[in-house]
Amino acid sequence: MIFDLDGVLAISEPLLAEAAIALFAEKGQVVTADDFKPFIGMGEDRYIGGVADRLGIELDLERDKARLYEIYLRVIKGRLRPLSGAVEFVKTCPRRTYSWKHAAA
């Protein structure tokens, strides 16, 4: 069973935006959560890369993504909460039986 996190198990995007804002602040850039909205759901490369492109900032994606997640782990500590019912649902998954039906092409 595979789950998406944001909007399914928890609301994580505002905390990721907070971490990304801090990342850009380390680079001397002032950005807001609204700057990241066009790039939500496009993956981390595009999430921070899209804002960097718009601002004309060159990123080292591997290094900057690693730094983003260092900040993110600090930001979420004690703040990231599961959505109502998410924990209970996930705990019941091993006991459930699933049937997958494929639509005819």
N, CA, C and O atoms as a MOPAC input file, in Angstrom:
PM7 MOZYME 1SCF
protein

 N      0.84700 1    -1.15400 1     0.00000 1
 C      0.00000 1     0.00000 1     0.00000 1
 C      0.90400 1     1.23300 1     0.00000 1
 O      1.84600 1     1.31600 1     0.78900 1
 N      0.62400 1     2.16400 1    -0.86300 1
 C      1.40200 1     3.39200 1    -0.97400 1
 C      0.45600 1     4.56600 1    -0.77600 1
 O     -0.62800 1     4.60600 1    -1.35900 1
 N      0.86700 1     5.51200 1     0.04400 1
 C      0.06700 1     6.69900 1     0.30100 1
 C      0.86000 1     7.95000 1    -0.04000 1
 O      2.07000 1     8.00700 1     0.18000 1
 N      0.18800 1     8.93100 1    -0.56700 1
 C      0.73700 1    10.27400 1    -0.66600 1
 C      0.65300 1    10.86800 1     0.73000 1
 O     -0.22400 1    10.48800 1     1.50500 1
 N      1.53200 1    11.77900 1     1.06400 1
 C      1.50800 1    12.37500 1     2.39800 1
 C      0.56100 1    13.56100 1     2.45700 1
 O     -0.43100 1    13.52600 1     3.18700 1
 N      0.85100 1    14.60200 1     1.70600 1
 C      0.12300 1    15.85600 1     1.87100 1
 C     -1.32300 1    15.73200 1     1.41600 1
 O     -1.60500 1    15.36900 1     0.27400 1
 N     -2.21900 1    16.03600 1     2.32400 1
 C     -3.63800 1    16.00000 1     2.03700 1
 C     -4.25200 1    14.63200 1     2.19200 1
 O     -5.47400 1    14.50100 1     2.13200 1
 N     -3.44000 1    13.60000 1     2.39000 1
 C     -3.93800 1    12.24500 1     2.57100 1
 C     -3.68600 1    11.79300 1     4.00700 1
 O     -4.61400 1    11.39300 1     4.71000 1
 N     -2.45000 1    11.85700 1     4.43200 1
 C     -2.09700 1    11.46400 1     5.79000 1
 C     -1.91100 1    12.66400 1     6.71300 1
 O     -2.17300 1    12.56900 1     7.91200 1
 N     -1.46600 1    13.77600 1     6.17000 1
 C     -1.20600 1    14.99000 1     6.95800 1
 C     -1.22700 1    16.19100 1     6.01800 1
 O     -1.22900 1    16.04900 1     4.79500 1
 N     -1.24300 1    17.35500 1     6.61300 1
 C     -1.09900 1    18.58700 1     5.83300 1
 C      0.34400 1    19.04000 1     6.03600 1
 O      0.67300 1    19.66300 1     7.04500 1
 N      1.18900 1    18.72600 1     5.08100 1
 C      2.62200 1    18.97600 1     5.20500 1
 C      3.09900 1    20.16200 1     4.37400 1
 O      4.15700 1    20.72100 1     4.66200 1
 N      2.35100 1    20.55400 1     3.35900 1
 C      2.83500 1    21.56300 1     2.42100 1
 C      3.16900 1    22.89500 1     3.08700 1
 O      4.20900 1    23.46500 1     2.75700 1
 N      2.35900 1    23.43100 1     3.99900 1
 C      2.74700 1    24.69900 1     4.62700 1
 C      4.07500 1    24.60300 1     5.38100 1
 O      4.83200 1    25.57200 1     5.44100 1
 N      4.35000 1    23.44000 1     5.95100 1
 C      5.62100 1    23.26200 1     6.66300 1
 C      6.78800 1    23.14500 1     5.68400 1
 O      7.88500 1    23.62800 1     5.96400 1
 N      6.55400 1    22.50600 1     4.53700 1
 C      7.58600 1    22.45400 1     3.50700 1
 C      7.86400 1    23.85200 1     2.96900 1
 O      9.01700 1    24.21500 1     2.73400 1
 N      6.80600 1    24.63400 1     2.77600 1
 C      6.99400 1    26.02000 1     2.31700 1
 C      7.80500 1    26.80500 1     3.33600 1
 O      8.68200 1    27.58400 1     2.96000 1
 N      7.52500 1    26.61000 1     4.61400 1
 C      8.28800 1    27.29200 1     5.66200 1
 C      9.76800 1    26.92600 1     5.57900 1
 O     10.63400 1    27.78900 1     5.72200 1
 N     10.05300 1    25.64800 1     5.34700 1
 C     11.44100 1    25.20900 1     5.21000 1
 C     12.08100 1    25.81500 1     3.96400 1
 O     13.23700 1    26.23700 1     3.99800 1
 N     11.33100 1    25.85900 1     2.86800 1
 C     11.86400 1    26.42500 1     1.62800 1
 C     12.12200 1    27.92200 1     1.78300 1
 O     13.11300 1    28.43500 1     1.26400 1
 N     11.25100 1    28.61500 1     2.48200 1
 C     11.45900 1    30.04500 1     2.75500 1
 C     12.75400 1    30.23400 1     3.53800 1
 O     13.52700 1    31.14900 1     3.25500 1
 N     12.98800 1    29.37200 1     4.52000 1
 C     14.22900 1    29.44800 1     5.30000 1
 C     15.44800 1    29.14400 1     4.44100 1
 O     16.49200 1    29.77500 1     4.60400 1
 N     15.32800 1    28.18400 1     3.52500 1
 C     16.42600 1    27.86200 1     2.61500 1
 C     16.79600 1    29.08500 1     1.78000 1
 O     17.97000 1    29.43500 1     1.65900 1
 N     15.78700 1    29.72700 1     1.21000 1
 C     16.06000 1    30.91300 1     0.39900 1
 C     16.58200 1    32.06800 1     1.25300 1
 O     17.39600 1    32.86100 1     0.78000 1
 N     16.12900 1    32.17400 1     2.49700 1
 C     16.64500 1    33.21200 1     3.39300 1
 C     18.14200 1    33.01800 1     3.62600 1
 O     18.89100 1    33.99100 1     3.72000 1
 N     18.57600 1    31.75800 1     3.71800 1
 C     20.01000 1    31.48600 1     3.86600 1
 C     20.79700 1    31.97700 1     2.65800 1
 O     21.99200 1    32.25700 1     2.75600 1
 N     20.12000 1    32.07600 1     1.52500 1
 C     20.75500 1    32.56400 1     0.29900 1
 C     20.56500 1    34.06900 1     0.12300 1
 O     20.93700 1    34.63500 1    -0.90400 1
 N     19.97600 1    34.71500 1     1.14800 1
 C     19.77500 1    36.16100 1     1.10200 1
 C     18.54700 1    36.59000 1     0.30600 1
 O     18.43700 1    37.75200 1    -0.08500 1
 N     17.62200 1    35.65800 1     0.06200 1
 C     16.43300 1    35.94700 1    -0.73600 1
 C     15.18700 1    35.91500 1     0.14100 1
 O     15.02700 1    35.02500 1     0.97600 1
 N     14.31300 1    36.88500 1    -0.05400 1
 C     13.04400 1    36.92000 1     0.65800 1
 C     11.97100 1    36.37500 1    -0.27700 1
 O     11.71900 1    36.94000 1    -1.34200 1
 N     11.34100 1    35.27600 1     0.12600 1
 C     10.25900 1    34.67000 1    -0.64000 1
 C      9.11200 1    34.39200 1     0.32300 1
 O      9.28100 1    34.42600 1     1.54200 1
 N      7.94500 1    34.11700 1    -0.24700 1
 C      6.77400 1    33.79200 1     0.56500 1
 C      6.22500 1    32.43300 1     0.12500 1
 O      6.62600 1    31.88600 1    -0.90200 1
 N      5.31700 1    31.91700 1     0.91100 1
 C      4.67400 1    30.64500 1     0.56800 1
 C      3.97000 1    30.73900 1    -0.78000 1
 O      3.91100 1    29.75300 1    -1.51500 1
 N      3.44000 1    31.90400 1    -1.11100 1
 C      2.76200 1    32.08500 1    -2.39800 1
 C      3.69900 1    31.86100 1    -3.57900 1
 O      3.25700 1    31.43100 1    -4.64500 1
 N      4.98400 1    32.14600 1    -3.40300 1
 C      5.95100 1    31.94000 1    -4.48500 1
 C      6.05100 1    30.46500 1    -4.88400 1
 O      6.37500 1    30.15400 1    -6.03100 1
 N      5.77500 1    29.56300 1    -3.95100 1
 C      5.91000 1    28.13000 1    -4.20700 1
 C      4.62600 1    27.50000 1    -4.73500 1
 O      4.66700 1    26.40000 1    -5.28600 1
 N      3.49200 1    28.17100 1    -4.58000 1
 C      2.19900 1    27.57900 1    -4.94900 1
 C      2.13600 1    27.04500 1    -6.38100 1
 O      1.56900 1    25.97200 1    -6.59000 1
 N      2.69500 1    27.74500 1    -7.38000 1
 C      2.61300 1    27.19000 1    -8.74700 1
 C      3.35100 1    25.86500 1    -8.91800 1
 O      3.14200 1    25.16200 1    -9.90600 1
 N      4.20800 1    25.52400 1    -7.96800 1
 C      5.06600 1    24.35700 1    -8.10700 1
 C      4.69800 1    23.20800 1    -7.16500 1
 O      5.40900 1    22.20500 1    -7.10000 1
 N      3.59600 1    23.35200 1    -6.44000 1
 C      3.15000 1    22.29900 1    -5.52900 1
 C      2.79600 1    21.05500 1    -6.34000 1
 O      2.10300 1    21.12800 1    -7.35500 1
 N      3.28700 1    19.92200 1    -5.86900 1
 C      2.98900 1    18.65400 1    -6.51700 1
 C      3.88200 1    18.32000 1    -7.68900 1
 O      3.67000 1    17.30200 1    -8.34700 1
 N      4.87700 1    19.14500 1    -7.97200 1
 C      5.76300 1    18.91500 1    -9.11300 1
 C      7.09400 1    18.28800 1    -8.71700 1
 O      7.97300 1    18.12000 1    -9.56200 1
 N      7.25000 1    17.94300 1    -7.45500 1
 C      8.52500 1    17.39600 1    -6.99200 1
 C      9.42300 1    18.49300 1    -6.46900 1
 O      9.26800 1    19.66700 1    -6.80300 1
 N     10.36500 1    18.08300 1    -5.64200 1
 C     11.22700 1    19.05900 1    -4.97400 1
 C     12.10800 1    19.83400 1    -5.94200 1
 O     12.35600 1    21.02100 1    -5.73100 1
 N     12.59000 1    19.17900 1    -7.01000 1
 C     13.44100 1    19.88500 1    -7.96800 1
 C     12.70600 1    21.10500 1    -8.52000 1
 O     13.25900 1    22.20300 1    -8.57200 1
 N     11.46800 1    20.90100 1    -8.92600 1
 C     10.68900 1    21.99500 1    -9.50800 1
 C     10.17200 1    22.94700 1    -8.42700 1
 O     10.06500 1    24.15100 1    -8.65700 1
 N      9.85100 1    22.40200 1    -7.24700 1
 C      9.32700 1    23.21400 1    -6.14600 1
 C     10.30200 1    24.32900 1    -5.79100 1
 O      9.93000 1    25.50200 1    -5.76700 1
 N     11.54800 1    23.96300 1    -5.51700 1
 C     12.52000 1    25.01600 1    -5.20200 1
 C     13.15300 1    25.57700 1    -6.47100 1
 O     13.51800 1    26.75200 1    -6.52000 1
 N     13.28300 1    24.73300 1    -7.50100 1
 C     13.89500 1    25.18500 1    -8.75100 1
 C     13.06200 1    26.21200 1    -9.48200 1
 O     13.60900 1    27.12900 1   -10.09300 1
 N     11.73900 1    26.07500 1    -9.43100 1
 C     10.87300 1    27.04200 1   -10.09700 1
 C     11.00100 1    28.42400 1    -9.50200 1
 O     11.04100 1    29.42200 1   -10.22200 1
 N     11.06600 1    28.48100 1    -8.18500 1
 C     11.23500 1    29.77700 1    -7.51000 1
 C     12.63000 1    30.32400 1    -7.80200 1
 O     12.79000 1    31.51800 1    -8.05500 1
 N     13.62700 1    29.46300 1    -7.76800 1
 C     14.99500 1    29.90500 1    -8.06700 1
 C     15.08900 1    30.45500 1    -9.49100 1
 O     15.71100 1    31.49200 1    -9.72000 1
 N     14.47200 1    29.75900 1   -10.44100 1
 C     14.48600 1    30.23300 1   -11.83200 1
 C     13.85100 1    31.60900 1   -11.94100 1
 O     14.38300 1    32.49800 1   -12.60700 1
 N     12.70200 1    31.78200 1   -11.27900 1
 C     11.99400 1    33.05900 1   -11.33300 1
 C     12.84500 1    34.19200 1   -10.75500 1
 O     12.77900 1    35.32700 1   -11.22700 1
 N     13.64200 1    33.87900 1    -9.73100 1
 C     14.47300 1    34.88900 1    -9.08200 1
 C     15.86600 1    35.01000 1    -9.70100 1
 O     16.63600 1    35.89700 1    -9.33500 1
 N     16.18300 1    34.12400 1   -10.63300 1
 C     17.51200 1    34.14500 1   -11.24200 1
 C     18.60700 1    33.63900 1   -10.31500 1
 O     19.75300 1    34.08200 1   -10.39000 1
 N     18.24200 1    32.70700 1    -9.44000 1
 C     19.19900 1    32.13200 1    -8.49000 1
 C     19.62300 1    30.76400 1    -9.00300 1
 O     18.78600 1    29.94600 1    -9.38400 1
 N     20.91700 1    30.52600 1    -9.00900 1
 C     21.41500 1    29.21500 1    -9.41100 1
 C     21.45200 1    28.30400 1    -8.18700 1
 O     21.98900 1    28.66900 1    -7.14100 1
 N     20.88200 1    27.13400 1    -8.33300 1
 C     20.87800 1    26.16200 1    -7.24700 1
 C     21.76700 1    24.97500 1    -7.59300 1
 O     21.94600 1    24.63000 1    -8.76100 1
 N     22.31000 1    24.37100 1    -6.57100 1
 C     22.90500 1    23.04400 1    -6.67300 1
 C     21.81400 1    22.13200 1    -6.12300 1
 O     21.68700 1    21.97700 1    -4.90800 1
 N     21.02700 1    21.52700 1    -7.01200 1
 C     19.82000 1    20.82500 1    -6.57900 1
 C     20.08700 1    19.74000 1    -5.54700 1
 O     19.33200 1    19.61700 1    -4.58200 1
 N     21.12800 1    18.96100 1    -5.72200 1
 C     21.40500 1    17.90600 1    -4.74400 1
 C     21.71600 1    18.50200 1    -3.37800 1
 O     21.15100 1    18.08100 1    -2.36900 1
 N     22.59500 1    19.45900 1    -3.34800 1
 C     22.97900 1    20.08300 1    -2.07500 1
 C     21.80900 1    20.85500 1    -1.47200 1
 O     21.54700 1    20.74900 1    -0.27400 1
 N     21.10600 1    21.63100 1    -2.29600 1
 C     20.03000 1    22.46600 1    -1.77500 1
 C     18.80800 1    21.65600 1    -1.35100 1
 O     18.12400 1    22.02800 1    -0.39800 1
 N     18.52600 1    20.55100 1    -2.04600 1
 C     17.43700 1    19.67900 1    -1.59100 1
 C     17.80500 1    19.02800 1    -0.26000 1
 O     16.96200 1    18.90700 1     0.62800 1
 N     19.05300 1    18.61200 1    -0.12400 1
 C     19.49200 1    18.02300 1     1.14400 1
 C     19.34400 1    19.04100 1     2.26900 1
 O     18.89200 1    18.70500 1     3.36400 1
 N     19.72700 1    20.28200 1     1.99500 1
 C     19.59400 1    21.33500 1     3.00400 1
 C     18.11900 1    21.60900 1     3.29500 1
 O     17.74500 1    21.80500 1     4.45100 1
 N     17.27900 1    21.62500 1     2.25900 1
 C     15.84400 1    21.82900 1     2.44300 1
 C     15.29800 1    20.80300 1     3.43300 1
 O     14.53800 1    21.15900 1     4.33300 1
 N     15.67500 1    19.54300 1     3.27800 1
 C     15.14700 1    18.50600 1     4.15300 1
 C     15.76500 1    18.52700 1     5.54300 1
 O     15.13800 1    18.06800 1     6.49800 1
 N     16.97700 1    19.04800 1     5.67900 1
 C     17.51500 1    19.27400 1     7.02700 1
 C     16.65100 1    20.30300 1     7.74900 1
 O     16.28800 1    20.11800 1     8.91100 1
 N     16.32800 1    21.38200 1     7.05100 1
 C     15.47800 1    22.42900 1     7.64000 1
 C     14.08400 1    21.87700 1     7.89600 1
 O     13.50700 1    22.11900 1     8.95600 1
 N     13.53500 1    21.13300 1     6.92900 1
 C     12.19000 1    20.58300 1     7.04500 1
 C     12.06700 1    19.68100 1     8.27200 1
 O     11.07800 1    19.76600 1     8.99900 1
 N     13.04800 1    18.82500 1     8.51100 1
 C     13.00300 1    17.94600 1     9.67800 1
 C     12.96500 1    18.75300 1    10.97400 1
 O     12.32000 1    18.34900 1    11.94100 1
 N     13.64600 1    19.88000 1    10.99000 1
 C     13.60400 1    20.76100 1    12.16800 1
 C     12.23200 1    21.42600 1    12.28100 1
 O     11.67300 1    21.51500 1    13.37300 1
 N     11.69300 1    21.88900 1    11.15800 1
 C     10.41000 1    22.59800 1    11.13800 1
 C      9.25700 1    21.69700 1    11.57100 1
 O      8.37800 1    22.13900 1    12.31100 1
 N      9.24700 1    20.45000 1    11.12700 1
 C      8.09300 1    19.58200 1    11.41300 1
 C      8.10100 1    19.01500 1    12.82900 1
 O      7.07100 1    18.55100 1    13.31900 1
 N      9.24700 1    19.05100 1    13.48200 1
 C      9.35900 1    18.44300 1    14.80800 1
 C      8.28600 1    19.00400 1    15.74700 1
 O      8.26800 1    20.19900 1    16.04300 1
 N      7.41500 1    18.14000 1    16.19600 1
 C      6.35500 1    18.52600 1    17.11800 1
 C      5.19000 1    19.26400 1    16.48000 1
 O      4.25800 1    19.66900 1    17.17500 1
 N      5.23300 1    19.44600 1    15.13800 1
 C      4.18500 1    20.22500 1    14.47600 1
 C      3.40700 1    19.44500 1    13.42400 1
 O      2.23600 1    19.74100 1    13.18700 1
 N      4.03000 1    18.46000 1    12.78900 1
 C      3.34400 1    17.69100 1    11.75100 1
 C      2.40100 1    16.70600 1    12.42700 1
 O      2.83000 1    15.85200 1    13.20300 1
 N      1.13400 1    16.83300 1    12.13000 1
 C      0.10700 1    16.00700 1    12.75600 1
 C     -0.66600 1    15.23500 1    11.70100 1
 O     -0.94700 1    15.77000 1    10.62800 1
 N     -1.01500 1    13.98200 1    11.98900 1
 C     -1.81600 1    13.21700 1    11.02700 1
 C     -3.23300 1    13.77700 1    10.93900 1
 O     -3.76300 1    14.32400 1    11.90600 1
 N     -3.82900 1    13.63000 1     9.76500 1
 C     -5.22500 1    13.99600 1     9.59600 1
 C     -6.09700 1    13.03200 1    10.39000 1
 O     -5.70500 1    11.89800 1    10.66600 1
 N     -7.26200 1    13.49200 1    10.74500 1
 C     -8.19700 1    12.67900 1    11.51200 1
 C     -8.46000 1    11.34600 1    10.79600 1
 O     -8.83100 1    11.31900 1     9.62300 1
 N     -8.26200 1    10.26100 1    11.51900 1
 C     -8.52000 1     8.92900 1    10.98300 1
 C     -7.37400 1     8.31100 1    10.22200 1
 O     -7.42800 1     7.12000 1     9.91600 1
 N     -6.33200 1     9.06900 1     9.89900 1
 C     -5.23400 1     8.54100 1     9.08100 1
 C     -4.48000 1     7.42100 1     9.79400 1
 O     -4.21500 1     6.37800 1     9.19700 1
 N     -4.14000 1     7.62100 1    11.03400 1
 C     -3.37100 1     6.61300 1    11.77300 1
 C     -4.19000 1     5.32900 1    11.90600 1
 O     -3.67900 1     4.23000 1    11.68800 1
 N     -5.44000 1     5.47900 1    12.25800 1
 C     -6.29700 1     4.31200 1    12.42400 1
 C     -6.43700 1     3.54500 1    11.10900 1
 O     -6.38300 1     2.31500 1    11.09500 1
 N     -6.61700 1     4.26800 1    10.01400 1
 C     -6.75600 1     3.61200 1     8.71600 1
 C     -5.49100 1     2.84300 1     8.34900 1
 O     -5.56500 1     1.68000 1     7.95300 1
 N     -4.34300 1     3.48000 1     8.47700 1
 C     -3.08100 1     2.82600 1     8.12300 1
 C     -2.85900 1     1.58400 1     8.98000 1
 O     -2.37800 1     0.56600 1     8.48200 1
 N     -3.20200 1     1.65900 1    10.24800 1
 C     -3.03300 1     0.49700 1    11.13100 1
 C     -3.91000 1    -0.67600 1    10.70400 1
 O     -3.53800 1    -1.82600 1    10.94100 1
 N     -5.04700 1    -0.42700 1    10.08800 1
 C     -5.93400 1    -1.51300 1     9.66900 1
 C     -5.55500 1    -2.09500 1     8.31000 1
 O     -6.05700 1    -3.16000 1     7.95000 1
 N     -4.70700 1    -1.45100 1     7.56300 1
 C     -4.37200 1    -1.91200 1     6.20300 1
 C     -3.85200 1    -3.34700 1     6.14200 1
 O     -4.26400 1    -4.08800 1     5.25000 1
 N     -2.97600 1    -3.77200 1     7.03300 1
 C     -2.48700 1    -5.16300 1     6.93400 1
 C     -3.58700 1    -6.21000 1     7.09800 1
 O     -3.43600 1    -7.34100 1     6.63600 1
 N     -4.67400 1    -5.85100 1     7.74100 1
 C     -5.76000 1    -6.80300 1     7.97700 1
 C     -6.82700 1    -6.75700 1     6.88500 1
 O     -7.76300 1    -7.55600 1     6.90400 1
 N     -6.69900 1    -5.85000 1     5.95600 1
 C     -7.72100 1    -5.68900 1     4.91700 1
 C     -7.42800 1    -6.58500 1     3.71600 1
 O     -6.28000 1    -6.94800 1     3.45700 1
 N     -8.47400 1    -6.92800 1     3.00000 1
 C     -8.36000 1    -7.65600 1     1.74700 1
 C     -8.72400 1    -6.68900 1     0.63100 1
 O     -9.73900 1    -5.99600 1     0.70200 1
 N     -7.90100 1    -6.64800 1    -0.38300 1
 C     -8.13800 1    -5.71500 1    -1.48500 1
 C     -8.33600 1    -6.48700 1    -2.78100 1
 O     -7.68900 1    -7.50500 1    -3.02900 1
 N     -9.21300 1    -5.99400 1    -3.56800 1
 C     -9.47000 1    -6.58600 1    -4.88800 1
 C     -9.29000 1    -5.48000 1    -5.91600 1
 O     -9.94300 1    -4.43900 1    -5.83900 1
 N     -8.42100 1    -5.70500 1    -6.86000 1
 C     -8.16200 1    -4.70500 1    -7.88900 1
 C     -8.86500 1    -5.12500 1    -9.16700 1
 O     -8.68300 1    -6.24500 1    -9.64500 1
 N     -9.63900 1    -4.25700 1    -9.69900 1
 C    -10.33700 1    -4.52400 1   -10.96000 1
 C     -9.74100 1    -3.59900 1   -12.00900 1
 O     -9.57800 1    -2.40000 1   -11.78100 1
 N     -9.42800 1    -4.16000 1   -13.13100 1
 C     -8.87300 1    -3.37500 1   -14.23100 1
 C     -9.96900 1    -3.12200 1   -15.26500 1
 O    -10.68500 1    -4.03400 1   -15.68100 1
 N    -10.07400 1    -1.88500 1   -15.65600 1
 C    -11.05600 1    -1.54100 1   -16.69000 1
 C    -10.55100 1    -2.03000 1   -18.03900 1
 O     -9.34800 1    -2.03500 1   -18.29600 1
 N    -11.46900 1    -2.43800 1   -18.88900 1
 C    -11.09200 1    -2.87400 1   -20.24100 1
 C    -10.57500 1    -1.67900 1   -21.02400 1
 O    -11.11500 1    -0.57700 1   -20.92000 1
 N     -9.54900 1    -1.89500 1   -21.79000 1
 C     -8.94600 1    -0.80200 1   -22.57000 1
 C     -9.77900 1    -0.44400 1   -23.76400 1
 O     -9.41500 1     0.45400 1   -24.52400 1

